[in-house]
Amino acid sequence: MSTLFDITLLALLIACSLAVVRLKNLLAATVVFSTYSLTMCLLWLHRGAPDVAMTEAAVGAGVTTVLFLIAIGRTTAKEK
């Protein structure tokens, strides 16, 4: 069961990383990047590192996503 969970998480990580690189829409890429970070959080938690998982959730999925969204919002406003 644990091996299947690991393989599923790794497949999701690979799919998210490929999707982030290929997406043209910055907002969609930010959402997929946040999904990648939350998946990494699950992987760290499953591997027995709850401190790293909480840091990944807070910084990777939380702060970084908010900063990306603010940057996208400010740059698209200037383009119009």
N, C-alpha and C positions, 0 to 999 in steps of 0.2 A: 504493500500500500504506500509506503513512504517513497519508494522508487518511482512509482507512477505519479505521485504528487510532484516530485522533483522534475521529472520529465515534462509534465504539463506546465509547470512554472517556467522552465527553460524554453519550451516552445513558445510560450506567450511572450517571454522577454525577447526572443529572436524576432517574432512577428511584430512586436511594438517597435523595436529598433529599426527594422526595415521600413515600417510604415512611416516613422518620423522622417527618415531620410527621403522617402519618395513623395510625401505629401507636398502639394503646392500651397494649400491654405494654411496660413500660420496659426490660426485659431485651432484648427483640427490637429495640427502637429503638436500644439501645446497640450491639448487634451490627451492625445496618445502618449506624450512624454510623461504626463502625470500618471497615466495608467502604468507605464513602465516603472515609474518610481514606486507606486503602491505595490506592484508585483515584486519588486526588489525587497520591499518591506516585508512581504509575506515570506520570501525566501530566507531572509535573515532571521526572521522569527522562527521559522521551521528548523533552521540550522542551530538554534539555541543561543542566539545573540540578540536578546530583547533590547539592549541598550543601543545597538547599531540600528535595529529596526525602528525604534522610536526616533532616532536622529534622522534616518532616511525619510520617514513619514513627515516629520516636521520641516526639514530643510528641503528635501527633494520634491515631495508632493505639495507641501504647503507654501513655503516662502518662494521657491523658484517659480512655481506656477503662477503665483500672484504677480511676481515681478515681470514674468513674460507677458502676462495679460495686460499689465499697465503699459509696458513698452509697445505692444501691438496697438493698444488703444491710442496712444500718443502719436505713433508714427502714421497710422491711417488717418487720423484727424488732420495732420499736416498735408497729406497727399491730396485731400479734397480741396 
